[in-house]
């Protein structure tokens, strides 16, 4: 009957009718809704025999054909690696490529095209500060800033949050605490935290913590249970200490 044969070119809306025998490397787009683009995904057919041009195989999630799927290592942070006997090698780092989705379902991290102000490690993630954004890598995968799948957010996916305040925000550096990550901008301080035991894209949040001016070129220092930072004017330099940092109430300030 008419239902015994279907035609598929480069798009489909019914994954249950995908063939189990076709050309190796064949890529098509799965369109779940014509009006919404963030629910689309791309599948690639791979034969069970890796050397075969066609045959029986399976469909795997992949990236949209023709888009850039990697970060430029020449413009990313480099590494200094010990080669033994007191020698070191300065070289580019091997950053992970985007394996699934497109610029809508798995967008580039927000630091692409902008300067990276600060680097840090937090909760088994590598973090960057860029403009008004704080970006954290995948959990346990420090060189990976891409989502695992375009179908749903997972707890170990990268975190990319934009910070907003009363004035234009330019984040400069961070300091970790037991309750979260303190983000320092020129005129405000923010706290990146979570109400869950797991820090994930769905649970991470940023709240304004305090409103003190701090110098963008001199990083805040951890004093154990408090933070110290400086504020400059043309004639004076002031040293402040943030005490009792909490997610529930504003911190105490000591003007040393």
HULINLIN-V690062 format. One record per residue. N is the residue number from 1. RES is the residue in one small letter. OMEGA is omega in whole degrees, -180 to 180 (none if undefined). Layout:
[[N;RES;OMEGA] [N;RES;OMEGA]]
This chain:
[[1;x;-176] [2;x;-178] [3;x;-177] [4;x;-178] [5;x;176] [6;x;-179] [7;x;178] [8;x;176] [9;x;179] [10;x;178] [11;x;173] [12;x;176] [13;x;-177] [14;x;-178] [15;x;-179] [16;x;-178] [17;x;176] [18;x;-178] [19;x;176] [20;x;179] [21;x;180] [22;x;-174] [23;x;178] [24;x;-179] [25;x;-180] [26;x;-177] [27;x;175] [28;x;-178] [29;x;176] [30;x;-177] [31;x;180] [32;x;178] [33;x;-179] [34;x;-176] [35;x;-175] [36;x;-178] [37;x;-175] [38;x;176] [39;x;178] [40;x;173] [41;x;-177] [42;x;-179] [43;x;177] [44;x;180] [45;x;177] [46;x;-180] [47;x;178] [48;x;174] [49;x;-174] [50;x;-177] [51;x;-178] [52;x;176] [53;x;175] [54;x;-180] [55;x;180] [56;x;-178] [57;x;-177] [58;x;179] [59;x;180] [60;x;179] [61;x;-178] [62;x;-180] [63;x;176] [64;x;-180] [65;x;173] [66;x;-180] [67;x;177] [68;x;-176] [69;x;-178] [70;x;174] [71;x;-178] [72;x;-177] [73;x;-180] [74;x;-179] [75;x;178] [76;x;176] [77;x;179] [78;x;-178] [79;x;175] [80;x;-170] [81;x;177] [82;x;177] [83;x;180] [84;x;178] [85;x;177] [86;x;-180] [87;x;180] [88;x;177] [89;x;178] [90;x;-173] [91;x;176] [92;x;-178] [93;x;-179] [94;x;-180] [95;x;-178] [96;x;178] [97;x;173] [98;x;-175] [99;x;-177] [100;x;169] [101;x;180] [102;x;-176] [103;x;177] [104;x;-176] [105;x;179] [106;x;-172] [107;x;176] [108;x;176] [109;x;-171] [110;x;178] [111;x;180] [112;x;-179] [113;x;-179] [114;x;180] [115;x;172] [116;x;-175] [117;x;-171] [118;x;176] [119;x;-179] [120;x;174] [121;x;-178] [122;x;178] [123;x;178] [124;x;176] [125;x;170] [126;x;-176] [127;x;175] [128;x;169] [129;x;-180] [130;x;-179] [131;x;178] [132;x;-177] [133;x;169] [134;x;-173] [135;x;179] [136;x;-179] [137;x;173] [138;x;179] [139;x;179] [140;x;-179] [141;x;-165] [142;x;-178] [143;x;-177] [144;x;179] [145;x;-180] [146;x;178] [147;x;180] [148;x;-178] [149;x;177] [150;x;-175] [151;x;-177] [152;x;177] [153;x;177] [154;x;-174] [155;x;-179] [156;x;180] [157;x;176] [158;x;179] [159;x;-179] [160;x;-173] [161;x;175] [162;x;-177] [163;x;179] [164;x;179] [165;x;-179] [166;x;180] [167;x;175] [168;x;-173] [169;x;171] [170;x;-179] [171;x;-176] [172;x;-178] [173;x;-177] [174;x;171] [175;x;-180] [176;x;172] [177;x;179] [178;x;-178] [179;x;-180] [180;x;-177] [181;x;-180] [182;x;-180] [183;x;-177] [184;x;171] [185;x;-175] [186;x;-174] [187;x;-177] [188;x;174] [189;x;-176] [190;x;179] [191;x;174] [192;x;-175] [193;x;178] [194;x;176] [195;x;-179] [196;x;175] [197;x;-178] [198;x;175] [199;x;-176] [200;x;177] [201;x;-178] [202;x;-176] [203;x;-177] [204;x;178] [205;x;180] [206;x;179] [207;x;174] [208;x;-177] [209;x;-179] [210;x;-177] [211;x;178] [212;x;178] [213;x;179] [214;x;-177] [215;x;-176] [216;x;-174] [217;x;180] [218;x;-174] [219;x;173] [220;x;-177] [221;x;176] [222;x;177] [223;x;-179] [224;x;179] [225;x;180] [226;x;177] [227;x;176] [228;x;176] [229;x;-176] [230;x;175] [231;x;-174] [232;x;166] [233;x;180] [234;x;-176] [235;x;-172] [236;x;171] [237;x;-179] [238;x;179] [239;x;179] [240;x;175] [241;x;176] [242;x;-177] [243;x;176] [244;x;178] [245;x;-175] [246;x;177] [247;x;-175] [248;x;-176] [249;x;179] [250;x;180] [251;x;173] [252;x;-178] [253;x;174] [254;x;179] [255;x;-175] [256;x;none]]
